[in-house]
Structure formats: structure tokens, C-alpha cells
């Protein structure tokens, strides 16, 4: 949790609020890829890419 606090403090102090949607999109994409590797639903997820 310390990392998230430091990251939020960086966004706040440097006024880099535009980075938050990019970080969230990368997180969701990474989670989708990890989920697709180990799931029976992978045949439905792969056409998205």
C-alpha cells in the first residue's frame, strides 16, 4: 500500500493527473491478459486482440 500512496502523492505534487487513466488502462489490459492465459474463456477473449 505504500507504493500506491507514493504514486498518488507523485500525481498530486507533479500535477500529472492525465497519467491516471493510462495507468488504469494498462492495469486492466494486464489483468485481461493474465485472465485469458488461465481460463476456459480464452477462446472468447482472444478475438478481442
Helices and strands as residue ranges (DSSP letters): H 2-14, H 19-37, H 42-45, G 46-48
